[in-house]
Amino acid sequence: MLCPYLKEPFDDCYCLRMSSLDIERTVFFCSMQFKSCEIYINHYAHITTKEIKYA
């Protein structure tokens, strides 16, 4: 399973930057390890909190 935000990534996602420093992170975090990605965790928590607040 790939990161659900890979098709529409956030501005700070590794897959958008793709510098030589981010290639390893992109491969690791955008694939099956996306739930351990700091960027995913931060945005997911923000989105989840927003959904609960407005539900």
C-alpha atoms as an extended CHARMM CRD file, in Angstrom:
* protein
*
        55  EXT
         1         1  MET       CA              0.0000000000        0.0000000000        0.0000000000  PROA      1               0.0000000000
         2         2  LEU       CA              1.2700000000        3.4570000000       -0.8910000000  PROA      2               0.0000000000
         3         3  CYS       CA              0.7580000000        6.6730000000        1.0140000000  PROA      3               0.0000000000
         4         4  PRO       CA             -2.7810000000        7.9070000000        0.3350000000  PROA      4               0.0000000000
         5         5  TYR       CA             -1.4050000000       11.4260000000       -0.2030000000  PROA      5               0.0000000000
         6         6  LEU       CA              1.0160000000       10.3890000000       -2.9460000000  PROA      6               0.0000000000
         7         7  LYS       CA             -1.3890000000       11.4370000000       -5.7200000000  PROA      7               0.0000000000
         8         8  GLU       CA             -2.0840000000       14.8060000000       -4.0630000000  PROA      8               0.0000000000
         9         9  PRO       CA              0.8940000000       15.4110000000       -1.7690000000  PROA      9               0.0000000000
        10        10  PHE       CA              1.2870000000       18.1630000000        0.7660000000  PROA      10              0.0000000000
        11        11  ASP       CA              3.7250000000       20.9820000000        0.0170000000  PROA      11              0.0000000000
        12        12  ASP       CA              6.2830000000       19.5410000000        2.4330000000  PROA      12              0.0000000000
        13        13  CYS       CA              6.1270000000       15.9110000000        1.2420000000  PROA      13              0.0000000000
        14        14  TYR       CA              9.3780000000       14.2040000000        0.3700000000  PROA      14              0.0000000000
        15        15  CYS       CA              8.0240000000       13.1520000000       -3.0350000000  PROA      15              0.0000000000
        16        16  LEU       CA              7.6370000000       16.7990000000       -4.0820000000  PROA      16              0.0000000000
        17        17  ARG       CA             11.1130000000       17.8470000000       -3.0550000000  PROA      17              0.0000000000
        18        18  MET       CA             12.9710000000       14.8210000000       -4.3930000000  PROA      18              0.0000000000
        19        19  SER       CA             16.4270000000       16.2000000000       -3.7100000000  PROA      19              0.0000000000
        20        20  SER       CA             19.2320000000       13.7010000000       -3.4160000000  PROA      20              0.0000000000
        21        21  LEU       CA             18.7590000000       13.8540000000        0.3500000000  PROA      21              0.0000000000
        22        22  ASP       CA             15.0600000000       12.9580000000        0.0630000000  PROA      22              0.0000000000
        23        23  ILE       CA             15.1930000000       10.0230000000       -2.3650000000  PROA      23              0.0000000000
        24        24  GLU       CA             15.7460000000        7.4380000000        0.3530000000  PROA      24              0.0000000000
        25        25  ARG       CA             13.0350000000        8.9910000000        2.5350000000  PROA      25              0.0000000000
        26        26  THR       CA             10.6350000000        9.1130000000       -0.4130000000  PROA      26              0.0000000000
        27        27  VAL       CA             11.1120000000        5.4370000000       -1.2130000000  PROA      27              0.0000000000
        28        28  PHE       CA             10.8260000000        4.4510000000        2.4410000000  PROA      28              0.0000000000
        29        29  PHE       CA              8.0010000000        6.6810000000        3.6650000000  PROA      29              0.0000000000
        30        30  CYS       CA              5.8500000000        6.9350000000        0.5370000000  PROA      30              0.0000000000
        31        31  SER       CA              5.5960000000        3.1810000000        0.3450000000  PROA      31              0.0000000000
        32        32  MET       CA              4.4750000000        0.8040000000        3.0700000000  PROA      32              0.0000000000
        33        33  GLN       CA              6.0090000000        2.8680000000        5.8940000000  PROA      33              0.0000000000
        34        34  PHE       CA              3.9090000000        5.9980000000        5.3870000000  PROA      34              0.0000000000
        35        35  LYS       CA              2.2480000000        5.6630000000        8.7980000000  PROA      35              0.0000000000
        36        36  SER       CA              5.6310000000        6.2660000000       10.4230000000  PROA      36              0.0000000000
        37        37  CYS       CA              6.3430000000        9.3530000000        8.2890000000  PROA      37              0.0000000000
        38        38  GLU       CA              6.5280000000       12.5560000000       10.3390000000  PROA      38              0.0000000000
        39        39  ILE       CA              4.8650000000       14.5510000000        7.5370000000  PROA      39              0.0000000000
        40        40  TYR       CA              1.9980000000       12.0510000000        7.2240000000  PROA      40              0.0000000000
        41        41  ILE       CA              1.5020000000       11.9380000000       11.0000000000  PROA      41              0.0000000000
        42        42  ASN       CA              1.3960000000       15.7300000000       11.3200000000  PROA      42              0.0000000000
        43        43  HSD       CA             -1.0440000000       16.2390000000        8.4600000000  PROA      43              0.0000000000
        44        44  TYR       CA             -3.1890000000       13.2240000000        9.3210000000  PROA      44              0.0000000000
        45        45  ALA       CA             -3.5530000000       14.3890000000       12.9240000000  PROA      45              0.0000000000
        46        46  HSD       CA             -4.5070000000       17.8680000000       11.7090000000  PROA      46              0.0000000000
        47        47  ILE       CA             -7.0840000000       16.5250000000        9.2310000000  PROA      47              0.0000000000
        48        48  THR       CA             -8.5360000000       14.0600000000       11.7550000000  PROA      48              0.0000000000
        49        49  THR       CA             -8.8370000000       16.7710000000       14.4130000000  PROA      49              0.0000000000
        50        50  LYS       CA            -10.5230000000       19.0900000000       11.9110000000  PROA      50              0.0000000000
        51        51  GLU       CA            -13.0200000000       16.3760000000       10.8970000000  PROA      51              0.0000000000
        52        52  ILE       CA            -13.9040000000       15.6450000000       14.5260000000  PROA      52              0.0000000000
        53        53  LYS       CA            -14.2670000000       19.3580000000       15.3090000000  PROA      53              0.0000000000
        54        54  TYR       CA            -16.7340000000       19.9250000000       12.4580000000  PROA      54              0.0000000000
        55        55  ALA       CA            -18.6420000000       16.6460000000       12.7210000000  PROA      55              0.0000000000
